[in-house]
Amino acid sequence: MSLYLFACLILIIAPICTLIHELGHACGAKLAKADRIKLNLGIGKGHWTIAMNNLELTLRSIYFIGGVTESEREIPYKKSEIIWITFFGPMFNGVAATIIYIIYEVNPNSLLQLLFWFNVWMAVVNMIPFKIKGKQTDGFAILRLICRE
């Protein structure tokens, strides 16, 4: 892989795929009628924030490392609603990968190929249930919720 593609992967592709993933969680929360949704892209100090209705999106200084979406509602979520909100993140990556694959078939290029594979990776890996150093995948969270009485 060229240095150019590697830089694109780290600085552009990964953040776009993370944003797609977190927008999935935000969409799931919106469908569950969340009162407030906060989407953070990256880590560090918040440099840019936009708020629309009950959604607040913050781009942090180190924008290419991770993301998190938090939502809340006055009436507590049901277990099934939390499962759907959690599932929507990987599902959005899967849908994005499918759309990107169709576009790639018409116009093949390295950036679309990276975008496709990173979305596939995020969809699949996030559904595998595991936890490392306090960080858990969406699959782990879903499994925990299903197994909880």
C-alpha positions as CSV (number, residue, x, y, z in Angstrom):
1,M,0.0,0.0,0.0
2,S,1.4,3.4,-0.9
3,L,1.9,6.1,1.7
4,Y,-0.8,8.1,0.0
5,L,-3.4,5.3,0.5
6,F,-2.3,4.7,4.0
7,A,-2.7,8.4,4.9
8,C,-6.1,8.4,3.2
9,L,-7.1,5.3,5.2
10,I,-6.1,6.9,8.5
11,L,-7.2,10.5,7.9
12,I,-10.2,10.1,5.7
13,I,-11.6,6.5,5.3
14,A,-11.5,5.5,8.9
15,P,-13.2,8.7,10.2
16,I,-15.9,8.4,7.4
17,C,-16.6,4.8,8.3
18,T,-16.7,5.7,12.0
19,L,-19.1,8.5,11.3
20,I,-21.3,6.1,9.3
21,H,-21.2,3.7,12.3
22,E,-22.1,6.3,14.9
23,L,-24.8,7.8,12.6
24,G,-26.3,4.3,12.7
25,H,-26.5,4.4,16.5
26,A,-27.9,7.9,16.3
27,C,-30.5,6.8,13.8
28,G,-31.5,3.9,16.0
29,A,-31.8,6.2,19.0
30,K,-33.9,8.6,16.9
31,L,-36.2,5.7,16.0
32,A,-36.5,4.9,19.7
33,K,-37.6,8.5,20.2
34,A,-34.5,9.6,22.2
35,D,-34.8,13.0,23.9
36,R,-31.1,13.8,23.3
37,I,-28.4,12.3,21.1
38,K,-24.7,13.2,21.3
39,L,-22.3,11.9,18.6
40,N,-18.6,12.4,19.2
41,L,-16.1,11.7,16.5
42,G,-12.5,11.3,17.7
43,I,-10.9,12.0,21.0
44,G,-9.5,15.1,22.7
45,K,-10.8,18.6,22.9
46,G,-14.0,19.3,20.9
47,H,-13.1,21.7,18.1
48,W,-16.4,21.8,16.2
49,T,-19.9,21.2,17.3
50,I,-23.2,21.4,15.4
51,A,-26.6,20.9,17.0
52,M,-29.8,20.2,15.1
53,N,-33.0,19.5,17.0
54,N,-32.1,16.8,19.6
55,L,-28.8,15.8,17.8
56,E,-25.4,17.2,18.8
57,L,-22.4,16.3,16.6
58,T,-18.9,17.1,17.9
59,L,-15.7,16.7,15.9
60,R,-12.7,16.3,18.3
61,S,-9.1,17.3,17.8
62,I,-7.9,13.8,17.1
63,Y,-10.9,13.0,14.9
64,F,-9.5,9.8,13.3
65,I,-9.4,7.8,16.5
66,G,-12.8,6.3,17.4
67,G,-16.2,7.7,18.1
68,V,-19.1,7.3,20.5
69,T,-22.8,8.0,20.4
70,E,-24.8,8.5,23.6
71,S,-28.5,9.0,23.8
72,E,-31.0,9.5,26.6
73,R,-34.7,9.5,27.1
74,E,-36.8,10.6,30.0
75,I,-38.7,7.2,29.8
76,P,-36.0,4.5,30.1
77,Y,-35.3,2.5,27.1
78,K,-36.6,-1.1,26.9
79,K,-34.0,-3.8,26.5
80,S,-35.2,-4.4,22.9
81,E,-34.7,-0.7,22.0
82,I,-31.2,-0.7,23.4
83,I,-30.4,-3.8,21.3
84,W,-31.7,-2.1,18.1
85,I,-29.8,1.1,18.8
86,T,-26.7,-1.0,19.3
87,F,-27.3,-3.1,16.2
88,F,-27.8,0.0,13.9
89,G,-24.1,1.0,14.0
90,P,-22.8,-2.2,12.4
91,M,-25.9,-2.4,10.2
92,F,-25.1,1.1,8.7
93,N,-21.6,-0.1,8.0
94,G,-23.0,-3.2,6.2
95,V,-25.4,-1.1,4.1
96,A,-22.7,1.4,3.3
97,A,-20.4,-1.4,2.2
98,T,-23.1,-2.7,-0.1
99,I,-23.7,0.7,-1.7
100,I,-19.9,1.3,-2.1
101,Y,-19.5,-2.1,-3.7
102,I,-22.1,-1.3,-6.3
103,I,-20.4,2.0,-7.0
104,Y,-17.0,0.3,-7.1
105,E,-18.3,-2.2,-9.8
106,V,-19.1,0.8,-12.0
107,N,-16.1,2.9,-11.1
108,P,-13.3,0.8,-9.6
109,N,-10.6,2.7,-7.7
110,S,-8.4,2.2,-4.7
111,L,-10.2,4.7,-2.4
112,L,-13.6,3.0,-3.0
113,Q,-12.0,-0.4,-2.4
114,L,-10.5,0.9,1.0
115,L,-13.9,2.4,1.9
116,F,-15.7,-0.9,1.1
117,W,-13.3,-3.1,3.1
118,F,-13.1,-0.8,6.1
119,N,-16.9,-0.7,6.3
120,V,-17.0,-4.5,6.0
121,W,-14.4,-4.7,8.7
122,M,-16.4,-2.4,11.0
123,A,-19.6,-4.2,10.4
124,V,-18.2,-7.7,11.0
125,V,-15.8,-7.0,13.9
126,N,-18.3,-4.9,15.8
127,M,-20.8,-7.8,15.8
128,I,-18.2,-10.3,17.2
129,P,-18.8,-10.3,21.0
130,F,-15.6,-9.4,22.8
131,K,-14.3,-7.0,25.4
132,I,-10.7,-5.7,25.8
133,K,-9.5,-3.4,28.6
134,G,-13.0,-2.1,29.3
135,K,-13.8,-1.5,25.6
136,Q,-16.6,-3.8,24.3
137,T,-18.0,-4.4,20.8
138,D,-21.6,-3.8,19.9
139,G,-21.9,-7.6,19.6
140,F,-20.7,-8.0,23.2
141,A,-23.2,-5.4,24.4
142,I,-26.1,-7.1,22.5
143,L,-25.1,-10.5,23.8
144,R,-25.0,-9.2,27.4
145,L,-28.4,-7.6,27.0
146,I,-29.9,-10.8,25.5
147,C,-28.4,-13.0,28.3
148,R,-29.6,-10.6,31.0
149,E,-32.8,-11.6,32.7
